[in-house]
Amino acid sequence: MIKLNFKKRENGVPILSRMEIENIAERILKDYDNKILSKPNSLDIEDFVEIYLDLYMDYKDLSNNQSILGMTVFNDCYVTIYDPENNDVKDIPVREGTIFIDNSFLNSNQIGRKRFTLGHEASHWLLHKFKYGFDSNQMTFLDESPQKLVPVTKCRKDNIERSANIVRKLVSDDDWVEWQADYLASTLLMPKATFSRVVKKKFIEKGITKGYYEYNNDKNLDLWINTVVSELADIFNVSITAAKIRLKNLEFVKEKGIGKQSFID
């Protein structure tokens, strides 16, 4: 596992551009398995999380309505989860380096979103230890009450996949942290080198020479670009939404006109 160095604010929030996150992902993937950067394929995200990052992954009911999709634990602490048997919440002890994924992802039709959520939580671990963690040498597991120990990220449904959208407004530290985790997840699951190679090949085959497609310009080509999205989602084993946002962030798709149908929605 490589050591990452990047600028941070005093509160531990990283200062990172999109290009810097792209470079971080490339360095990590080269270290994990360099072949991922040469052949378009699906990243084994569970192996990446559990073997490469040496994290423990488990499924829990994180809320009573699936509003919380993922959780990353940076230090030994207690976390609050939902107890469906008693229709109540409960605190459980958890060790540092644990990632929880909501039980709703056990459904087979949720593979793409589950993989992205895992990538999102892994990205929190890679980027945000200085924001959420504390020096474990100065505090033991039983030093504080459950209420005081909160070295945890809880990621809600609205924060995952869509936070990487280039048009999203980033105001608070939480906005930036969630955007960073989402963007790094997208670069790990859909590496720029291989993702771009597939898209450029499709564009050449279709006679698109200017390097991007302008959505809402031609109904037939709009249908075609959506088939490309489906193919990309299959190749990289991500959701349609994740593939669309990646296309926009890499400026392969631009939208024409105001008030027309959105490419992502």
C-alpha positions as CSV (number, residue, x, y, z in Angstrom):
1,M,0.0,0.0,0.0
2,I,1.5,3.3,-1.1
3,K,1.6,6.3,1.2
4,L,-0.5,9.3,0.1
5,N,0.7,12.8,0.6
6,F,-1.6,15.8,-0.1
7,K,-2.4,19.2,1.2
8,K,-4.9,19.5,4.0
9,R,-6.7,22.2,5.9
10,E,-6.1,22.5,9.7
11,N,-9.2,20.5,10.3
12,G,-7.9,17.6,8.2
13,V,-10.1,18.2,5.1
14,P,-7.9,17.5,2.0
15,I,-7.3,20.2,-0.6
16,L,-7.6,18.3,-3.9
17,S,-8.5,19.1,-7.5
18,R,-10.1,16.6,-9.8
19,M,-6.7,16.1,-11.6
20,E,-5.0,15.4,-8.3
21,I,-7.6,12.8,-7.4
22,E,-7.2,11.2,-10.8
23,N,-3.4,11.0,-10.2
24,I,-4.0,9.5,-6.7
25,A,-6.2,6.8,-8.2
26,E,-3.7,6.0,-10.9
27,R,-0.9,5.6,-8.3
28,I,-3.1,3.3,-6.2
29,L,-4.2,1.1,-9.0
30,K,-0.7,0.8,-10.3
31,D,0.4,-0.4,-6.9
32,Y,-2.7,-2.7,-6.5
33,D,-2.7,-4.3,-10.0
34,N,-1.2,-2.5,-13.0
35,K,-3.2,-4.5,-15.5
36,I,-6.3,-2.6,-14.5
37,L,-4.9,0.5,-16.2
38,S,-4.2,-1.4,-19.5
39,K,-7.4,-3.4,-20.1
40,P,-10.9,-2.1,-19.6
41,N,-12.4,-4.3,-16.9
42,S,-14.2,-4.5,-13.6
43,L,-12.2,-3.8,-10.4
44,D,-12.5,-6.5,-7.8
45,I,-13.6,-3.9,-5.2
46,E,-14.1,-6.4,-2.4
47,D,-10.5,-7.7,-2.8
48,F,-9.3,-4.2,-3.0
49,V,-11.0,-3.2,0.2
50,E,-10.3,-6.4,2.2
51,I,-6.9,-7.5,1.0
52,Y,-5.2,-4.4,-0.4
53,L,-6.5,-1.9,2.1
54,D,-6.8,-4.5,4.9
55,L,-10.2,-3.3,6.0
56,Y,-13.0,-5.4,7.5
57,M,-16.3,-5.3,5.6
58,D,-19.7,-6.3,6.9
59,Y,-23.4,-5.8,6.2
60,K,-25.7,-4.1,8.7
61,D,-29.1,-2.4,8.8
62,L,-27.7,1.1,9.0
63,S,-31.0,2.9,9.3
64,N,-34.7,2.0,9.3
65,N,-35.3,3.3,5.7
66,Q,-32.1,2.6,3.8
67,S,-31.2,6.4,4.0
68,I,-27.7,5.5,5.1
69,L,-25.9,3.3,2.6
70,G,-22.3,3.1,4.0
71,M,-20.2,3.7,7.1
72,T,-16.5,3.9,7.7
73,V,-14.9,3.6,11.1
74,F,-11.5,5.3,11.6
75,N,-10.9,4.3,15.3
76,D,-12.2,1.8,17.8
77,C,-15.6,3.2,18.9
78,Y,-19.3,2.5,19.2
79,V,-21.6,3.1,16.3
80,T,-25.4,3.3,16.2
81,I,-27.2,1.0,13.8
82,Y,-30.9,-0.1,13.4
83,D,-32.2,-3.1,15.2
84,P,-35.1,-4.5,13.0
85,E,-36.1,-7.1,15.5
86,N,-37.0,-4.5,18.1
87,N,-37.7,-1.6,15.7
88,D,-35.1,0.5,17.6
89,V,-31.5,1.7,17.3
90,K,-28.6,0.2,19.2
91,D,-25.0,0.9,19.8
92,I,-22.4,-1.7,19.0
93,P,-18.6,-1.8,19.5
94,V,-16.6,-1.6,16.3
95,R,-12.9,-1.8,15.6
96,E,-10.8,0.6,13.5
97,G,-10.8,-0.1,9.8
98,T,-14.4,-1.4,9.5
99,I,-16.6,-0.6,6.6
100,F,-20.3,-1.3,7.0
101,I,-22.6,-1.5,3.9
102,D,-26.4,-1.5,4.3
103,N,-28.2,-4.8,4.1
104,S,-30.3,-3.6,1.2
105,F,-27.3,-4.1,-1.0
106,L,-27.6,-7.9,-0.6
107,N,-30.2,-7.8,-3.3
108,S,-28.8,-9.0,-6.6
109,N,-30.1,-5.9,-8.5
110,Q,-28.0,-3.6,-6.4
111,I,-24.5,-4.8,-7.5
112,G,-23.5,-1.6,-9.3
113,R,-24.5,0.7,-6.4
114,K,-23.0,-1.7,-3.9
115,R,-19.7,-1.6,-5.7
116,F,-19.8,2.2,-5.9
117,T,-20.7,2.5,-2.2
118,L,-17.7,0.3,-1.3
119,G,-15.5,2.4,-3.4
120,H,-16.9,5.5,-1.8
121,E,-16.2,4.2,1.7
122,A,-12.8,3.0,0.7
123,S,-12.1,6.5,-0.6
124,H,-13.0,8.0,2.8
125,W,-10.5,5.7,4.4
126,L,-7.8,6.7,1.9
127,L,-8.4,10.5,2.1
128,H,-10.1,11.4,5.3
129,K,-8.3,9.8,8.2
130,F,-7.0,13.2,9.3
131,K,-10.5,14.6,9.3
132,Y,-12.3,11.9,11.2
133,G,-9.7,9.8,13.0
134,F,-7.7,10.5,16.2
135,D,-4.4,9.3,17.6
136,S,-5.2,5.8,18.9
137,N,-2.0,5.9,21.0
138,Q,-3.6,8.6,23.2
139,M,-6.9,7.0,23.7
140,T,-8.1,3.4,24.4
141,F,-11.3,1.7,23.4
142,L,-12.9,2.1,26.8
143,D,-11.7,5.7,27.6
144,E,-14.8,7.5,26.5
145,S,-18.5,7.0,26.4
146,P,-20.2,5.8,23.2
147,Q,-21.6,9.3,22.7
148,K,-18.2,11.0,22.6
149,L,-16.4,8.6,20.2
150,V,-17.5,9.4,16.7
151,P,-14.5,8.8,14.3
152,V,-17.0,7.6,11.7
153,T,-18.5,8.7,8.4
154,K,-22.1,7.9,7.7
155,C,-22.9,8.3,4.0
156,R,-26.5,9.0,3.0
157,K,-28.1,8.0,-0.2
158,D,-27.8,11.5,-1.7
159,N,-24.1,11.5,-1.0
160,I,-23.1,8.4,-3.0
161,E,-22.7,8.4,-6.8
162,R,-24.3,11.8,-7.4
163,S,-21.8,13.8,-5.3
164,A,-19.2,13.4,-8.0
165,N,-21.5,15.3,-10.4
166,I,-19.5,18.3,-11.8
167,V,-22.4,20.7,-11.4
168,R,-22.9,20.0,-7.6
169,K,-22.4,23.0,-5.4
170,L,-19.7,22.5,-2.7
171,V,-20.1,24.8,0.3
172,S,-19.4,23.0,3.6
173,D,-16.5,20.7,4.6
174,D,-19.0,17.8,4.5
175,D,-19.8,18.7,0.9
176,W,-16.1,18.6,-0.1
177,V,-15.5,15.4,1.8
178,E,-18.4,13.6,0.1
179,W,-17.4,15.0,-3.3
180,Q,-13.8,13.8,-2.8
181,A,-14.9,10.3,-1.8
182,D,-17.3,10.0,-4.7
183,Y,-14.8,11.3,-7.2
184,L,-12.0,9.0,-6.0
185,A,-14.5,6.1,-6.1
186,S,-15.4,6.9,-9.7
187,T,-11.7,7.0,-10.7
188,L,-10.9,3.7,-9.0
189,L,-13.9,1.9,-10.6
190,M,-13.6,3.6,-13.9
191,P,-9.9,4.5,-14.5
192,K,-9.5,7.4,-16.8
193,A,-7.0,5.6,-19.1
194,T,-9.2,2.6,-19.8
195,F,-12.6,4.4,-19.6
196,S,-11.4,7.0,-22.1
197,R,-10.0,4.3,-24.4
198,V,-13.5,2.7,-24.7
199,V,-15.3,6.0,-25.2
200,K,-12.9,7.3,-27.9
201,K,-13.2,4.0,-29.8
202,K,-17.0,4.3,-29.7
203,F,-16.8,7.9,-30.9
204,I,-14.5,7.1,-33.8
205,E,-16.8,4.3,-34.9
206,K,-19.7,6.7,-34.8
207,G,-17.9,9.4,-36.7
208,I,-17.7,11.8,-33.8
209,T,-14.4,13.7,-34.3
210,K,-14.5,16.6,-31.9
211,G,-13.9,14.5,-28.9
212,Y,-17.2,15.0,-27.1
213,Y,-20.9,14.5,-27.8
214,E,-23.4,17.4,-27.3
215,Y,-26.5,15.9,-25.7
216,N,-29.9,17.1,-26.8
217,N,-28.6,17.9,-30.3
218,D,-29.8,14.8,-32.1
219,K,-32.4,12.4,-30.9
220,N,-30.9,9.4,-32.6
221,L,-27.5,10.1,-31.3
222,D,-29.0,10.7,-27.8
223,L,-30.3,7.2,-28.0
224,W,-26.9,6.0,-29.2
225,I,-25.0,7.7,-26.3
226,N,-27.3,6.0,-23.8
227,T,-26.4,2.6,-25.3
228,V,-22.8,3.5,-24.9
229,V,-23.5,4.3,-21.2
230,S,-25.1,0.9,-20.8
231,E,-22.0,-0.8,-22.3
232,L,-19.7,1.2,-20.1
233,A,-21.8,0.3,-17.0
234,D,-21.5,-3.4,-18.0
235,I,-17.7,-3.2,-18.7
236,F,-16.8,-1.5,-15.4
237,N,-19.7,-3.1,-13.4
238,V,-21.1,0.2,-12.2
239,S,-24.6,1.8,-12.3
240,I,-25.9,3.7,-15.2
241,T,-25.8,6.9,-13.1
242,A,-22.2,6.4,-12.2
243,A,-21.2,5.9,-15.8
244,K,-23.1,9.0,-17.0
245,I,-21.5,11.2,-14.4
246,R,-18.0,9.9,-15.3
247,L,-18.7,10.7,-19.0
248,K,-19.7,14.2,-18.0
249,N,-16.8,14.8,-15.6
250,L,-14.3,13.7,-18.3
251,E,-16.1,16.0,-20.7
252,F,-17.1,13.4,-23.2
253,V,-20.7,14.6,-23.0
254,K,-21.8,18.2,-22.8
255,E,-25.4,19.3,-22.6
256,K,-27.0,21.7,-25.1
257,G,-29.9,23.9,-24.2
258,I,-31.6,25.0,-21.0
259,G,-34.7,23.3,-19.8
260,K,-34.3,20.2,-21.9
261,Q,-34.0,16.7,-20.7
262,S,-30.9,16.2,-18.5
263,F,-28.3,13.6,-19.5
264,I,-27.9,12.3,-16.0
265,D,-31.5,12.5,-14.8
